[in-house]
Amino acid sequence: MLNIKPENDIGWKNKGRVLAKLGKLDEALDCFNTVLTLRHNYVQIWEKKEAIY
């Protein structure tokens, strides 16, 4: 889905959540950073990044 619609912030958020649960924290952070480029004020994503650090 992200290949078809890369501006889908919810898709990036969900992918990041799954990667974080799998312990792939660097990849999860990349996804969360992508979300923030699409929606800078997405507070939930800032909180998820904080939890990883």
Summary of the structure (lengths in Angstrom):
residues: 53
radius of gyration: 10.1
end to end distance: 28.0
largest distance: 30.5
contacts: 136
relative contact order: 0.19
helix: 70%
strand: 0%
